[in-house]
Every structure is written in C-alpha cells, then in structure tokens.
Amino acid sequence: MQPQSPDRQAYLDWLRVLAILCVLFFHAAMPYVAEWGWHLKNKETSNMLLEFNDFTHRFRMPLLFFISGTVSYYMLQRRSGGGFIGLRFRRLFVPLLMGMLVIVPPQIYMERLTQGFSGNYWDFYKHMFTSGTYPRGNISWHHLWFICYLLIYDIVFAPVFAWFTSPKGKALLQKANWIGHGRYIYLLMIPGVLVYTFMILQFPETNMLVNDYAFLLYWLFFVLAGFFCIANPSWMDSLERNRRFSLTIAFTLTIVINYLRWNKREPWMLFDDYRHAPATYIFFAISAIAAWMWVFAIIGYGKKYLNRKSTALLYLNEAAYPFYILHQTIIVILTFYITQTPDEVALKYAFTVIVTFALSMLIFHLFIRPFGVMRFLFGMKPRQPREKKAREEAIPLSLPAEAITV
C-alpha cells in the first residue's frame, strides 16, 4: 500500500470550503427558522428555511469532522505525536480561547439586550467572568464548540494516529485492504450508528462537552473514519466507486425521514411510551445511516469531480478557518437590527447571507491575513517569505496539509 500523496487532497480542500459555506447558510437561516430556538429570533419565521436547515444539519458537521480526520493524517506525515499535539494546540486552542474572549461575547451581549439588559458593552463584559457559563451566565464558546471537540479528539488520539502513520501501523492498514473491496466500506459507520441510535435519547445534543456524551462519541467516529480512509487509499477509492450507491441510499432515507416528519408519524407522535418503542430506535438508526451515506456520497463525488488544483484554492482554504470563527458573530449583530425591520423573511435572509459573507471576507483580507499576530490568533500558518510564496503561486498545487487547520 502506497501512502496517500499530499497532491491528492485538492478535493478535500474544496469540500472543506463548501462545507463551511454551508455552515454560513445554515447559521444565517437560524433567526428565521420555524420551531427551532436560537440566540435571536425574527418575529416571522419560515418553514422552508426549517426544511433547508433540517436537511443540511444531518451532514454538515459530520462532513467537517470527516475532513478534519484526514487533516490529522497529513499533519503526522512529517511530525511526531508530540509535535502534532503542539501544532494542534496552537492551531485550535489559541483561536478557541481568543474566540471565547473576543469573538463570542458580542453574540451574548446582543442576546442579553433582547432579554432586557440595558447597559453598554463594557458594563456587560466586565461582569462576564463572574456570571458563570451560558445559558445562565455569559461565558460560552457558542459555534466554536467544533474547535473544542476537535482539539480533544486530536490530543486523546494522537498516540493512535501517530502509530498508524508508523511502518507497523501502515502494515496493519495494508492488511485491511479488504475493506476497500465491494461495499465493505460501509462497515465503518456501524459504531457511529449504534452510538446515535441507543444514546441520543439519554444524552441529547448540547455542544457543551459536559453531558454531551452521545454526540461526543458520534462526531469522533467521523474523525476516525476520515483518518483511516485517507490513510488507506483503497478505502477512499471505494467511496468514489460506490458514490452512486451512497447517494441513492442517502436520498431514499431522507425521503423516508421527511415523509414521517411531514405526516406527523415520528415515533414520539405515535406512541405515548415512545422511549421504549422499537420504532423509535429504528427511526434514529435511519437518521444516522442517512448522515453517514450523505458524507460518503459527498466525499465520493468530491474525489471524482473536485480533485482539481487551483491557485484560487490556496486563498479560499486559507480564509476558511478565520471565516468560520467570525461568521456567526457577524450574523448575530446583523440580525439584532434586521429583526426589528418589517421586511419579508426572504429578503432578510438574503441580506444576512450576503453581508455576512462580504464582511467576513473583508475582515479576513484586511485585518487578519496580512498580520502575523492576527494569523496566530486565528490559527493560521505564519506568513511565508515573499519569494517562496511567489514560487508556490506560480505552480498551481493543492494546499499543503499543514495549512488546513480545522
């Protein structure tokens, strides 16, 4: 088995950019989504945006965790386990801490204003550290929970990842080539499906780490799947080869899920004691399988059609991580004012998406990308010497693995 070449990851870079763009559309819709609660809500809501978010919520974070697992593999190609932990600590913990101190507080402040708080931002901030954790208090990582979870996964599994990049680990992976044959690749989703099916009722999603045991394990299996698929090229080739089958199953199960949702035939709508009804666990299993199939289909189609090197990808992939960190705060600040206007939901949503995208990219381009300190705080690589950068931009290569920070 030949090790995966860094030149073969362009499709993962593109998928990462597209996944984070999907996160923008998802979070921009949250103020206008019917039924689901969020930090700020518009008076009028949209069922169509609810359906969009319900669909994308099933695979957007699993896809990001899967891609993050591939990143861990590439980072360990030229580093020891200790070096990997140090790099991930710098690229993940520093932005997480900075985000909790600088990026997230304006979101909480805007929410508190809607709840009756009348002080200015400094009045809010100087008491933030004595208020406790969100939602009762004002300390939170909000959308940056993804960074925290990923940091924990990488620290805990660094010895495992390092071993599987060693000659002995690669030899063991070579013996597992059979998983890349036929459709054995779908065995990878069994642990995650079981965790989701049998733990979600007891431990619903919180994104707060504490008591989030079901999803802490559920997301982990996507990280592990990404790592091992990129470590064994035959497994990734299997995802490409079976992409149509994955898409067919994903689409079919999504139709089934929505049929049950739209006709109020979900188990908790049919059974008084739904926690003990077999149909409940069948429904959860279908939901988890659908998520895995969407991820496998997206990876497979991405590998087939998006494995194209481009200098534009260098810029977009560099912007993706700061963009993710910034975007929700901009959304919350915008919607605090937008929700006070009488305009239609569709216009408000379009305005939120467009302005959030533009402001996030402008902040990245003008205030983060050019400055070493800001690059460090946002988890980016140090700036390259101008001569080296010119040489790299002259040859359109895929972005080096260590530049992918999430």
C-alpha positions as CSV (number, residue, x, y, z in Angstrom):
1,M,0.0,0.0,0.0
2,Q,1.4,3.3,-1.0
3,P,1.0,6.3,1.3
4,Q,-1.5,8.9,0.3
5,S,0.2,11.7,-1.6
6,P,-0.4,15.3,-0.4
7,D,-1.1,16.2,-4.1
8,R,-4.3,14.1,-3.9
9,Q,-6.1,16.2,-1.4
10,A,-7.4,19.1,-3.6
11,Y,-10.9,17.6,-3.4
12,L,-10.8,17.6,0.4
13,D,-9.8,21.3,0.3
14,W,-12.7,22.1,-2.0
15,L,-15.2,20.1,0.1
16,R,-14.0,21.9,3.3
17,V,-14.6,25.3,1.7
18,L,-18.0,24.2,0.5
19,A,-18.9,22.7,3.9
20,I,-18.0,26.0,5.7
21,L,-20.0,27.9,3.2
22,C,-22.9,25.6,4.0
23,V,-22.4,26.5,7.7
24,L,-22.9,30.1,6.7
25,F,-26.2,29.4,5.0
26,F,-27.3,27.3,8.0
27,H,-26.5,29.8,10.7
28,A,-27.8,32.8,8.7
29,A,-31.1,30.9,8.5
30,M,-31.4,30.2,12.2
31,P,-33.0,33.6,13.2
32,Y,-35.7,32.9,10.6
33,V,-36.3,29.2,11.1
34,A,-39.6,28.0,12.5
35,E,-39.7,25.8,15.6
36,W,-36.0,25.8,16.4
37,G,-34.8,28.1,19.1
38,W,-31.7,30.3,18.7
39,H,-29.9,33.2,20.2
40,L,-32.1,35.8,18.4
41,K,-35.3,35.1,16.5
42,N,-37.2,37.1,14.0
43,K,-40.9,37.6,14.7
44,E,-41.9,35.9,11.4
45,T,-40.3,32.6,10.6
46,S,-40.0,30.3,7.5
47,N,-40.9,26.6,7.2
48,M,-38.9,26.4,4.0
49,L,-35.7,27.6,5.8
50,L,-36.6,25.0,8.5
51,E,-36.5,22.3,5.9
52,F,-33.2,23.5,4.5
53,N,-31.6,23.5,7.9
54,D,-33.1,20.2,8.9
55,F,-31.5,18.7,5.7
56,T,-28.1,20.3,6.0
57,H,-27.9,19.7,9.7
58,R,-27.7,16.0,9.1
59,F,-24.4,16.1,7.3
60,R,-22.7,19.5,7.6
61,M,-20.8,18.8,10.8
62,P,-20.2,15.1,10.1
63,L,-18.6,16.1,6.9
64,L,-16.3,18.7,8.6
65,F,-15.3,16.1,11.2
66,F,-14.5,13.6,8.5
67,I,-12.3,16.1,6.7
68,S,-10.6,17.0,9.9
69,G,-9.7,13.4,10.4
70,T,-7.9,13.4,7.0
71,V,-6.0,16.5,8.1
72,S,-4.7,14.8,11.2
73,Y,-3.2,12.1,9.0
74,Y,-1.4,14.6,6.7
75,M,-0.1,16.6,9.7
76,L,1.5,13.5,11.1
77,Q,3.5,12.7,8.0
78,R,6.3,15.0,9.0
79,R,5.8,15.2,12.8
80,S,5.9,13.1,15.9
81,G,2.9,12.6,18.1
82,G,4.2,15.3,20.4
83,G,4.8,17.7,17.5
84,F,1.3,17.0,16.3
85,I,-0.2,17.8,19.7
86,G,1.8,21.0,19.9
87,L,0.7,22.2,16.5
88,R,-3.0,21.3,17.1
89,F,-2.8,23.1,20.4
90,R,-1.5,26.2,18.7
91,R,-3.9,26.0,15.8
92,L,-7.0,25.1,17.8
93,F,-6.7,26.1,21.5
94,V,-5.4,29.6,20.8
95,P,-8.3,30.5,18.4
96,L,-10.7,28.9,20.8
97,L,-9.5,31.0,23.7
98,M,-9.3,34.1,21.6
99,G,-12.8,33.4,20.3
100,M,-14.3,33.0,23.8
101,L,-12.7,36.2,25.0
102,V,-13.2,38.4,21.9
103,I,-15.4,36.9,19.1
104,V,-18.3,35.2,21.0
105,P,-19.1,37.9,23.8
106,P,-20.8,40.3,21.3
107,Q,-23.2,37.5,20.4
108,I,-24.2,37.0,24.1
109,Y,-24.4,40.8,24.6
110,M,-26.9,41.2,21.8
111,E,-28.9,38.3,23.1
112,R,-28.9,39.9,26.6
113,L,-30.2,43.2,25.1
114,T,-33.2,41.3,23.8
115,Q,-33.8,39.9,27.3
116,G,-33.8,43.3,29.0
117,F,-30.2,44.1,29.7
118,S,-29.8,47.9,29.4
119,G,-26.1,48.5,29.9
120,N,-23.4,49.2,27.4
121,Y,-20.9,46.5,26.1
122,W,-18.3,47.4,28.7
123,D,-20.9,47.0,31.5
124,F,-21.6,43.6,30.1
125,Y,-18.1,42.5,29.5
126,K,-16.5,43.5,32.9
127,H,-19.0,41.2,34.7
128,M,-18.9,38.4,32.2
129,F,-16.3,36.3,34.1
130,T,-18.3,36.3,37.3
131,S,-21.6,35.3,35.7
132,G,-20.9,31.6,35.1
133,T,-21.4,29.6,31.9
134,Y,-24.0,30.1,29.3
135,P,-27.0,29.9,29.1
136,R,-27.4,31.3,32.7
137,G,-24.1,33.0,32.6
138,N,-22.2,34.8,29.9
139,I,-19.1,32.6,29.2
140,S,-19.5,30.4,26.2
141,W,-17.8,29.1,23.1
142,H,-21.1,29.1,21.1
143,H,-20.3,28.0,17.5
144,L,-16.7,27.4,18.4
145,W,-17.7,24.1,20.1
146,F,-16.4,22.4,17.0
147,I,-12.9,23.6,17.7
148,C,-13.0,22.4,21.3
149,Y,-14.2,18.9,20.3
150,L,-11.7,18.6,17.6
151,L,-8.9,19.6,20.0
152,I,-9.9,16.9,22.5
153,Y,-10.1,14.2,19.8
154,D,-6.6,15.1,18.4
155,I,-5.0,15.2,21.9
156,V,-6.6,11.9,23.1
157,F,-6.0,10.0,19.8
158,A,-2.6,11.5,19.0
159,P,-0.8,8.3,20.0
160,V,-3.2,6.2,17.9
161,F,-2.8,8.4,14.9
162,A,1.0,8.5,15.3
163,W,1.2,4.7,15.5
164,F,-0.9,4.3,12.3
165,T,1.5,6.5,10.4
166,S,4.4,4.4,11.5
167,P,5.7,1.4,9.4
168,K,3.9,-1.1,11.7
169,G,0.7,0.9,11.6
170,K,0.8,1.2,7.8
171,A,1.5,-2.6,7.6
172,L,-1.6,-3.3,9.7
173,L,-3.7,-0.9,7.5
174,Q,-2.5,-2.8,4.4
175,K,-3.9,-6.0,5.9
176,A,-7.3,-4.2,6.0
177,N,-7.3,-3.5,2.3
178,W,-10.3,-5.9,2.0
179,I,-12.5,-3.1,3.5
180,G,-11.9,-1.2,0.2
181,H,-13.4,-4.1,-1.8
182,G,-17.0,-4.3,-2.8
183,R,-19.1,-2.4,-0.2
184,Y,-17.4,-3.4,3.0
185,I,-16.5,0.3,3.4
186,Y,-20.0,0.8,4.9
187,L,-18.9,-1.2,8.0
188,L,-17.1,2.0,9.1
189,M,-20.4,3.6,10.0
190,I,-21.6,0.8,12.4
191,P,-20.1,2.2,15.6
192,G,-21.4,5.7,15.0
193,V,-24.9,4.4,14.0
194,L,-25.1,2.4,17.2
195,V,-24.0,5.3,19.4
196,Y,-26.5,7.6,17.8
197,T,-29.3,5.1,17.9
198,F,-29.0,4.0,21.5
199,M,-27.6,7.1,23.3
200,I,-29.3,10.1,21.8
201,L,-32.5,9.8,24.0
202,Q,-30.5,9.8,27.2
203,F,-27.9,12.4,26.0
204,P,-29.4,14.9,23.5
205,E,-27.1,17.2,21.7
206,T,-25.8,20.1,23.8
207,N,-22.4,21.1,22.2
208,M,-21.3,21.9,25.7
209,L,-19.0,18.9,26.2
210,V,-20.4,18.2,29.6
211,N,-23.2,15.6,29.4
212,D,-22.9,15.6,25.6
213,Y,-21.7,12.0,25.6
214,A,-23.7,10.7,22.7
215,F,-22.5,13.4,20.3
216,L,-19.0,13.5,21.7
217,L,-18.7,9.8,20.6
218,Y,-20.8,10.2,17.4
219,W,-18.6,13.0,16.0
220,L,-15.5,11.1,16.9
221,F,-16.3,8.2,14.6
222,F,-16.4,10.6,11.7
223,V,-13.0,11.9,12.6
224,L,-11.7,8.3,12.8
225,A,-13.3,7.4,9.5
226,G,-11.7,10.3,7.8
227,F,-8.3,9.5,9.2
228,F,-8.3,5.8,8.2
229,C,-9.9,6.4,4.8
230,I,-7.2,8.9,3.8
231,A,-4.5,6.6,5.3
232,N,-5.6,3.7,3.1
233,P,-6.1,4.8,-0.5
234,S,-8.2,1.7,-1.3
235,W,-10.8,2.8,1.2
236,M,-11.1,6.3,-0.3
237,D,-11.2,4.7,-3.7
238,S,-14.1,2.6,-2.5
239,L,-16.0,5.8,-1.5
240,E,-15.5,7.1,-5.0
241,R,-16.5,3.9,-6.7
242,N,-19.7,3.5,-4.5
243,R,-20.7,7.1,-4.7
244,R,-23.9,6.4,-6.6
245,F,-25.0,3.7,-4.2
246,S,-24.2,6.1,-1.2
247,L,-26.2,8.9,-2.8
248,T,-29.1,6.6,-3.6
249,I,-29.4,5.3,0.0
250,A,-28.9,8.8,1.4
251,F,-31.6,10.3,-0.8
252,T,-34.0,7.4,-0.2
253,L,-33.6,7.6,3.6
254,T,-34.1,11.3,3.5
255,I,-37.4,10.9,1.7
256,V,-38.5,8.4,4.3
257,I,-37.5,10.7,7.2
258,N,-39.3,13.6,5.7
259,Y,-42.4,11.5,4.9
260,L,-42.6,10.6,8.6
261,R,-41.9,14.2,9.7
262,W,-44.4,15.9,7.4
263,N,-47.1,13.4,8.2
264,K,-46.5,13.5,11.9
265,R,-45.6,9.8,12.1
266,E,-42.4,10.1,14.0
267,P,-42.4,7.7,16.9
268,W,-43.0,10.4,19.6
269,M,-46.1,11.4,17.7
270,L,-47.5,7.9,17.6
271,F,-46.6,6.3,20.9
272,D,-47.1,7.5,24.4
273,D,-44.2,5.4,25.7
274,Y,-42.0,6.2,22.6
275,R,-38.8,5.8,24.6
276,H,-39.4,2.0,24.8
277,A,-40.9,1.6,21.3
278,P,-38.8,-0.2,18.8
279,A,-39.9,2.2,16.1
280,T,-38.0,5.0,17.9
281,Y,-34.7,3.2,17.6
282,I,-35.4,2.3,14.0
283,F,-36.0,6.0,13.2
284,F,-32.8,7.0,15.0
285,A,-30.8,4.3,13.1
286,I,-32.3,5.5,9.8
287,S,-31.3,9.1,10.6
288,A,-27.7,8.1,11.5
289,I,-27.3,5.9,8.4
290,A,-28.6,8.8,6.2
291,A,-26.0,11.1,7.7
292,W,-23.2,8.7,7.0
293,M,-24.4,8.0,3.5
294,W,-24.5,11.7,2.7
295,V,-20.9,12.1,3.9
296,F,-19.8,9.1,1.9
297,A,-21.6,10.3,-1.2
298,I,-20.2,13.8,-0.9
299,I,-16.6,12.5,-0.4
300,G,-17.0,10.1,-3.3
301,Y,-18.4,12.7,-5.7
302,G,-15.8,15.2,-4.5
303,K,-13.0,12.8,-5.1
304,K,-14.3,12.1,-8.6
305,Y,-15.0,15.7,-9.8
306,L,-13.3,18.2,-7.5
307,N,-9.8,16.9,-7.4
308,R,-8.6,19.9,-9.3
309,K,-5.6,22.0,-8.3
310,S,-6.1,25.7,-8.4
311,T,-4.3,28.8,-7.0
312,A,-7.7,30.2,-6.0
313,L,-8.0,27.2,-3.6
314,L,-4.9,28.5,-1.7
315,Y,-6.7,31.7,-0.8
316,L,-10.1,30.2,-0.1
317,N,-8.7,27.4,2.1
318,E,-6.6,29.9,4.0
319,A,-9.7,32.0,4.6
320,A,-12.0,29.2,5.6
321,Y,-10.9,28.9,9.3
322,P,-11.0,32.6,10.1
323,F,-14.3,32.8,8.2
324,Y,-15.8,30.1,10.4
325,I,-14.6,31.8,13.6
326,L,-16.0,35.2,12.5
327,H,-19.3,34.5,10.7
328,Q,-21.7,33.8,13.5
329,T,-20.9,36.9,15.4
330,I,-21.5,39.0,12.4
331,I,-24.8,37.2,11.8
332,V,-26.0,37.8,15.4
333,I,-25.0,41.5,15.2
334,L,-26.7,42.0,11.9
335,T,-29.9,40.1,12.8
336,F,-30.2,42.1,16.1
337,Y,-31.0,45.1,13.9
338,I,-32.6,43.3,10.9
339,T,-35.2,41.6,13.0
340,Q,-36.5,45.0,14.0
341,T,-37.4,45.8,10.4
342,P,-40.8,44.9,8.7
343,D,-39.2,43.4,5.6
344,E,-40.0,39.9,4.3
345,V,-38.1,36.9,5.7
346,A,-36.7,36.0,2.3
347,L,-35.2,39.5,1.9
348,K,-33.8,39.5,5.5
349,Y,-32.2,36.1,4.9
350,A,-30.6,37.0,1.6
351,F,-29.3,40.3,3.2
352,T,-27.9,38.3,6.2
353,V,-26.1,35.8,3.9
354,I,-24.6,38.4,1.5
355,V,-23.5,40.9,4.1
356,T,-22.1,38.3,6.5
357,F,-20.1,36.7,3.6
358,A,-18.8,40.1,2.5
359,L,-17.8,41.4,5.9
360,S,-16.2,38.1,7.0
361,M,-14.0,38.0,3.8
362,L,-13.1,41.7,4.2
363,I,-12.1,41.3,7.8
364,F,-10.0,38.3,6.9
365,H,-8.4,40.0,3.9
366,L,-7.7,43.4,5.5
367,F,-7.1,42.7,9.2
368,I,-6.2,39.0,9.6
369,R,-4.3,37.7,6.6
370,P,-1.6,40.4,6.4
371,F,-0.6,40.4,10.1
372,G,1.5,37.8,11.9
373,V,-0.2,38.3,15.3
374,M,-3.7,38.0,13.8
375,R,-2.7,34.9,11.8
376,F,-1.5,33.3,15.1
377,L,-4.7,34.2,17.0
378,F,-6.9,32.8,14.2
379,G,-4.9,29.6,13.9
380,M,-3.3,30.3,10.6
381,K,0.2,29.4,9.4
382,P,2.9,32.2,9.7
383,R,3.3,34.3,6.6
384,Q,5.6,32.8,4.0
385,P,8.6,34.8,2.6
386,R,7.5,36.7,-0.5
387,E,9.9,34.8,-2.7
388,K,8.7,31.4,-1.5
389,K,5.0,32.5,-1.9
390,A,5.7,33.7,-5.4
391,R,7.2,30.3,-6.4
392,E,4.2,28.4,-4.9
393,E,1.6,30.6,-6.6
394,A,3.4,30.2,-9.9
395,I,2.9,26.5,-9.7
396,P,-0.8,25.7,-9.0
397,L,-0.5,23.0,-6.3
398,S,-3.1,21.8,-3.8
399,L,-2.8,23.4,-0.4
400,P,-0.2,21.7,1.8
401,A,-1.9,19.6,4.5
402,E,-0.5,21.5,7.5
403,A,-2.2,24.7,6.3
404,I,-5.6,23.1,6.9
405,T,-6.3,24.0,10.4
406,V,-9.8,22.6,11.1
